[in-house]
Amino acid sequence: MHQVDISQATSSPESLFQTALSGDEIVITQNNEPILKIIRLNHPKKRRQSGSAKGLIWMSDDFDAPLEELREYME
């Protein structure tokens, strides 16, 4: 994390941006108090793709058949 006074930040914002793009966090201060933070945003995650699990999931023909263990509760 880098701390930079606001007067220094306004004189060379390009270098601050490059530092943030490289992954470092920058805190801009005024009168030794933090007022701003510059960080790199993470890239959005890839959206889920429909049908990507095709062939990996299956359901047996009798998946909804009553279980023998529960027969006494169903009568």
KADAKA-V531563 format. One record per backbone hydrogen bond with DSSP energy under -0.5 kcal/mol. CO is the residue of the C=O (numbers start at 1). NH is the residue of the N-H. Records with the same first field share a line. If there is no record, write none. Layout:
CO = NH ; NH
This chain:
2 = 27
4 = 29
5 = 8 ; 9
6 = 10
7 = 11
8 = 12
12 = 16
13 = 17
14 = 18
15 = 19
16 = 20
17 = 21
18 = 22
19 = 24
20 = 23
25 = 2
26 = 28 ; 38
27 = 4
28 = 35 ; 36
29 = 6
30 = 33
33 = 30
36 = 28
37 = 39
38 = 26
48 = 50
49 = 52
51 = 54
53 = 56 ; 57
60 = 63
62 = 65
67 = 70
68 = 71
70 = 73 ; 74
71 = 74 ; 75
